[in-house]
Structures are given as C-alpha cells and as structure tokens.
Amino acid sequence: MKPFISMITLGVADMARAVRFYEEGLGFPRMPFEGGAAFFMLNGSWLSLYPWNALAEDAAVDARGTGFRGITLAHVASSREEVDEIMEEAVRAGGKLVKPAADVFWGGYSGYFADPDGHLWEVAWNPHFRPGPKDDDKA
C-alpha cells in the first residue's frame, strides 16, 4: 500500500493577504507554483490556499459558509513556551486570538487563533503524545 499523502485546502477571500499570513507571518515554506493556488509544505502534508468562491464552486456548495464550520486545524508544539510563541506570532501576523492558551483538562496546554479568513487553528502542547517524527529524526 502506498503511503497516504494528505493536503489541506483552505478557501480564502483575499489570496495575497492569506499568502502573507502563512508565508511571512507564520513562516510556512511556500512551494513554487504558478496559478491560482498557493502551496506550503508541512511536516507530512501540504497546506493549499484557494479562492473561497472558486473552492465552493468546485465542491458544489454554497459559498456563504458562516459560523463554526465543524473543523479546526492544529499545530502541535514541543513545549508550553512554543505554544505561546506561535500564538503571539499568529496575532502579530494578522490572526485573531480566539481562546488564549491555558492548561487543559487532558493535561496539556493549548489555545486557538483564527486566520484572516476565520479558519480556526489550535496550538497545543501535549506532554503525553507527540505525533510525527521525533525532533532528532531528520529525514
């Protein structure tokens, strides 16, 4: 069986603003691509940005998507301090603080921000579990 390769695509209202937020604000490494989308390499997956209305049309759904969309994205941090740093970085880049980072019931530390298009990101540190490669595993 071939490995499962995932890509997350976010519909965005303003491509230039969204690209600046992820590339310059959060430091996501942008992949070279000419066309109507922007791609960022993540550890084990990709992030894609695509115009909101065009993505809704492609999925054959109403573009007025409002309220909680039933999905959050997450960034897994390696420490409580890194959670705070990432949250501050996101807000400086134009994101909105939704829930300040705090100790959580499962023993970790997390908070939420929204990107300029309202997509929710949880930034979390879990002392019991770290998905992905270990920091010392450089592939």
Secondary structure, 3 states (H helix, E strand, C coil): CCCCCEEEEEEECCHHHHHHHHHHHCCCCEECCCCCCEEEECCCEEEEEEEHHHHHHHHCCCCCCCCCCCCCEEEECCCHHHHHHHHHHHHHCCCEEEEEEEECCCCCEEEEEECCCCCEEEEEECCCCCCCCCCCCCC
